[in-house]
């Protein structure tokens, strides 16, 4: 990686324990923030040719996996960009599953190659 860039930012609503957001999964909130950050910056996630060439041959040639197709809802007019990594933090992680940032990336339609 030659240059680290923060292109945009967004955050979830501030809630309180047992409040109006209690039924919303952390992963869904994270995905919403990732998508909104990219849209505000005029970007959409894409995989470059180098990353595609690193995929295992056993998987065959493909553009998107089924789960990626399910959650990818970006406009084609947005500029395609490969996202190296997503860093996300939250206060209470118990009961949310493993690697919430990774799950949020998938729900946000980012390629499986994106680190989190």
MODELLER restraints for C-alpha pairs under 7 A, 6 or more apart:
rsr = mdl.restraints
at = mdl.atoms
rsr.add(forms.Gaussian(group=physical.xy_distance, feature=features.Distance(at['CA:7:A'], at['CA:41:A']), mean=6.26, stdev=0.5))
rsr.add(forms.Gaussian(group=physical.xy_distance, feature=features.Distance(at['CA:8:A'], at['CA:37:A']), mean=5.26, stdev=0.5))
rsr.add(forms.Gaussian(group=physical.xy_distance, feature=features.Distance(at['CA:8:A'], at['CA:38:A']), mean=6.86, stdev=0.5))
rsr.add(forms.Gaussian(group=physical.xy_distance, feature=features.Distance(at['CA:8:A'], at['CA:40:A']), mean=6.78, stdev=0.5))
rsr.add(forms.Gaussian(group=physical.xy_distance, feature=features.Distance(at['CA:8:A'], at['CA:41:A']), mean=5.78, stdev=0.5))
rsr.add(forms.Gaussian(group=physical.xy_distance, feature=features.Distance(at['CA:9:A'], at['CA:37:A']), mean=5.21, stdev=0.5))
rsr.add(forms.Gaussian(group=physical.xy_distance, feature=features.Distance(at['CA:10:A'], at['CA:33:A']), mean=5.64, stdev=0.5))
rsr.add(forms.Gaussian(group=physical.xy_distance, feature=features.Distance(at['CA:10:A'], at['CA:36:A']), mean=6.78, stdev=0.5))
rsr.add(forms.Gaussian(group=physical.xy_distance, feature=features.Distance(at['CA:10:A'], at['CA:37:A']), mean=5.51, stdev=0.5))
rsr.add(forms.Gaussian(group=physical.xy_distance, feature=features.Distance(at['CA:11:A'], at['CA:33:A']), mean=5.87, stdev=0.5))
rsr.add(forms.Gaussian(group=physical.xy_distance, feature=features.Distance(at['CA:12:A'], at['CA:29:A']), mean=6.46, stdev=0.5))
rsr.add(forms.Gaussian(group=physical.xy_distance, feature=features.Distance(at['CA:12:A'], at['CA:33:A']), mean=6.51, stdev=0.5))
rsr.add(forms.Gaussian(group=physical.xy_distance, feature=features.Distance(at['CA:15:A'], at['CA:21:A']), mean=6.30, stdev=0.5))
rsr.add(forms.Gaussian(group=physical.xy_distance, feature=features.Distance(at['CA:27:A'], at['CA:100:A']), mean=6.01, stdev=0.5))
rsr.add(forms.Gaussian(group=physical.xy_distance, feature=features.Distance(at['CA:27:A'], at['CA:103:A']), mean=6.14, stdev=0.5))
rsr.add(forms.Gaussian(group=physical.xy_distance, feature=features.Distance(at['CA:27:A'], at['CA:104:A']), mean=4.81, stdev=0.5))
rsr.add(forms.Gaussian(group=physical.xy_distance, feature=features.Distance(at['CA:28:A'], at['CA:104:A']), mean=6.62, stdev=0.5))
rsr.add(forms.Gaussian(group=physical.xy_distance, feature=features.Distance(at['CA:30:A'], at['CA:104:A']), mean=5.19, stdev=0.5))
rsr.add(forms.Gaussian(group=physical.xy_distance, feature=features.Distance(at['CA:31:A'], at['CA:104:A']), mean=4.53, stdev=0.5))
rsr.add(forms.Gaussian(group=physical.xy_distance, feature=features.Distance(at['CA:31:A'], at['CA:105:A']), mean=6.24, stdev=0.5))
rsr.add(forms.Gaussian(group=physical.xy_distance, feature=features.Distance(at['CA:31:A'], at['CA:107:A']), mean=5.50, stdev=0.5))
rsr.add(forms.Gaussian(group=physical.xy_distance, feature=features.Distance(at['CA:31:A'], at['CA:108:A']), mean=4.51, stdev=0.5))
rsr.add(forms.Gaussian(group=physical.xy_distance, feature=features.Distance(at['CA:32:A'], at['CA:108:A']), mean=6.84, stdev=0.5))
rsr.add(forms.Gaussian(group=physical.xy_distance, feature=features.Distance(at['CA:34:A'], at['CA:108:A']), mean=6.34, stdev=0.5))
rsr.add(forms.Gaussian(group=physical.xy_distance, feature=features.Distance(at['CA:35:A'], at['CA:108:A']), mean=5.76, stdev=0.5))
rsr.add(forms.Gaussian(group=physical.xy_distance, feature=features.Distance(at['CA:38:A'], at['CA:44:A']), mean=6.21, stdev=0.5))
rsr.add(forms.Gaussian(group=physical.xy_distance, feature=features.Distance(at['CA:42:A'], at['CA:78:A']), mean=5.28, stdev=0.5))
rsr.add(forms.Gaussian(group=physical.xy_distance, feature=features.Distance(at['CA:42:A'], at['CA:79:A']), mean=6.21, stdev=0.5))
rsr.add(forms.Gaussian(group=physical.xy_distance, feature=features.Distance(at['CA:43:A'], at['CA:78:A']), mean=4.99, stdev=0.5))
rsr.add(forms.Gaussian(group=physical.xy_distance, feature=features.Distance(at['CA:43:A'], at['CA:79:A']), mean=4.68, stdev=0.5))
rsr.add(forms.Gaussian(group=physical.xy_distance, feature=features.Distance(at['CA:43:A'], at['CA:80:A']), mean=5.86, stdev=0.5))
rsr.add(forms.Gaussian(group=physical.xy_distance, feature=features.Distance(at['CA:43:A'], at['CA:81:A']), mean=6.51, stdev=0.5))
rsr.add(forms.Gaussian(group=physical.xy_distance, feature=features.Distance(at['CA:44:A'], at['CA:74:A']), mean=6.03, stdev=0.5))
rsr.add(forms.Gaussian(group=physical.xy_distance, feature=features.Distance(at['CA:44:A'], at['CA:78:A']), mean=5.62, stdev=0.5))
rsr.add(forms.Gaussian(group=physical.xy_distance, feature=features.Distance(at['CA:44:A'], at['CA:79:A']), mean=5.88, stdev=0.5))
rsr.add(forms.Gaussian(group=physical.xy_distance, feature=features.Distance(at['CA:44:A'], at['CA:80:A']), mean=4.94, stdev=0.5))
rsr.add(forms.Gaussian(group=physical.xy_distance, feature=features.Distance(at['CA:44:A'], at['CA:81:A']), mean=6.17, stdev=0.5))
rsr.add(forms.Gaussian(group=physical.xy_distance, feature=features.Distance(at['CA:45:A'], at['CA:80:A']), mean=5.73, stdev=0.5))
rsr.add(forms.Gaussian(group=physical.xy_distance, feature=features.Distance(at['CA:45:A'], at['CA:81:A']), mean=5.33, stdev=0.5))
rsr.add(forms.Gaussian(group=physical.xy_distance, feature=features.Distance(at['CA:45:A'], at['CA:82:A']), mean=5.83, stdev=0.5))
rsr.add(forms.Gaussian(group=physical.xy_distance, feature=features.Distance(at['CA:45:A'], at['CA:83:A']), mean=6.57, stdev=0.5))
rsr.add(forms.Gaussian(group=physical.xy_distance, feature=features.Distance(at['CA:45:A'], at['CA:110:A']), mean=5.75, stdev=0.5))
rsr.add(forms.Gaussian(group=physical.xy_distance, feature=features.Distance(at['CA:46:A'], at['CA:80:A']), mean=5.36, stdev=0.5))
rsr.add(forms.Gaussian(group=physical.xy_distance, feature=features.Distance(at['CA:46:A'], at['CA:81:A']), mean=5.32, stdev=0.5))
rsr.add(forms.Gaussian(group=physical.xy_distance, feature=features.Distance(at['CA:46:A'], at['CA:82:A']), mean=5.11, stdev=0.5))
rsr.add(forms.Gaussian(group=physical.xy_distance, feature=features.Distance(at['CA:47:A'], at['CA:82:A']), mean=5.43, stdev=0.5))
rsr.add(forms.Gaussian(group=physical.xy_distance, feature=features.Distance(at['CA:47:A'], at['CA:111:A']), mean=6.85, stdev=0.5))
rsr.add(forms.Gaussian(group=physical.xy_distance, feature=features.Distance(at['CA:48:A'], at['CA:82:A']), mean=6.36, stdev=0.5))
rsr.add(forms.Gaussian(group=physical.xy_distance, feature=features.Distance(at['CA:68:A'], at['CA:106:A']), mean=6.84, stdev=0.5))
rsr.add(forms.Gaussian(group=physical.xy_distance, feature=features.Distance(at['CA:68:A'], at['CA:109:A']), mean=5.32, stdev=0.5))
rsr.add(forms.Gaussian(group=physical.xy_distance, feature=features.Distance(at['CA:68:A'], at['CA:110:A']), mean=6.97, stdev=0.5))
rsr.add(forms.Gaussian(group=physical.xy_distance, feature=features.Distance(at['CA:68:A'], at['CA:111:A']), mean=6.64, stdev=0.5))
rsr.add(forms.Gaussian(group=physical.xy_distance, feature=features.Distance(at['CA:71:A'], at['CA:107:A']), mean=5.70, stdev=0.5))
rsr.add(forms.Gaussian(group=physical.xy_distance, feature=features.Distance(at['CA:71:A'], at['CA:108:A']), mean=6.11, stdev=0.5))
rsr.add(forms.Gaussian(group=physical.xy_distance, feature=features.Distance(at['CA:71:A'], at['CA:109:A']), mean=4.61, stdev=0.5))
rsr.add(forms.Gaussian(group=physical.xy_distance, feature=features.Distance(at['CA:72:A'], at['CA:108:A']), mean=6.81, stdev=0.5))
rsr.add(forms.Gaussian(group=physical.xy_distance, feature=features.Distance(at['CA:72:A'], at['CA:109:A']), mean=4.14, stdev=0.5))
rsr.add(forms.Gaussian(group=physical.xy_distance, feature=features.Distance(at['CA:83:A'], at['CA:114:A']), mean=6.27, stdev=0.5))
rsr.add(forms.Gaussian(group=physical.xy_distance, feature=features.Distance(at['CA:84:A'], at['CA:114:A']), mean=5.59, stdev=0.5))
rsr.add(forms.Gaussian(group=physical.xy_distance, feature=features.Distance(at['CA:84:A'], at['CA:115:A']), mean=6.30, stdev=0.5))
rsr.add(forms.Gaussian(group=physical.xy_distance, feature=features.Distance(at['CA:85:A'], at['CA:114:A']), mean=5.53, stdev=0.5))
rsr.add(forms.Gaussian(group=physical.xy_distance, feature=features.Distance(at['CA:85:A'], at['CA:115:A']), mean=4.53, stdev=0.5))
rsr.add(forms.Gaussian(group=physical.xy_distance, feature=features.Distance(at['CA:85:A'], at['CA:116:A']), mean=5.53, stdev=0.5))
rsr.add(forms.Gaussian(group=physical.xy_distance, feature=features.Distance(at['CA:86:A'], at['CA:115:A']), mean=6.31, stdev=0.5))
rsr.add(forms.Gaussian(group=physical.xy_distance, feature=features.Distance(at['CA:86:A'], at['CA:116:A']), mean=4.83, stdev=0.5))
rsr.add(forms.Gaussian(group=physical.xy_distance, feature=features.Distance(at['CA:87:A'], at['CA:101:A']), mean=6.76, stdev=0.5))
rsr.add(forms.Gaussian(group=physical.xy_distance, feature=features.Distance(at['CA:87:A'], at['CA:116:A']), mean=5.88, stdev=0.5))
rsr.add(forms.Gaussian(group=physical.xy_distance, feature=features.Distance(at['CA:88:A'], at['CA:101:A']), mean=5.52, stdev=0.5))
rsr.add(forms.Gaussian(group=physical.xy_distance, feature=features.Distance(at['CA:101:A'], at['CA:116:A']), mean=5.55, stdev=0.5))
rsr.add(forms.Gaussian(group=physical.xy_distance, feature=features.Distance(at['CA:102:A'], at['CA:116:A']), mean=4.96, stdev=0.5))
rsr.add(forms.Gaussian(group=physical.xy_distance, feature=features.Distance(at['CA:106:A'], at['CA:112:A']), mean=6.89, stdev=0.5))
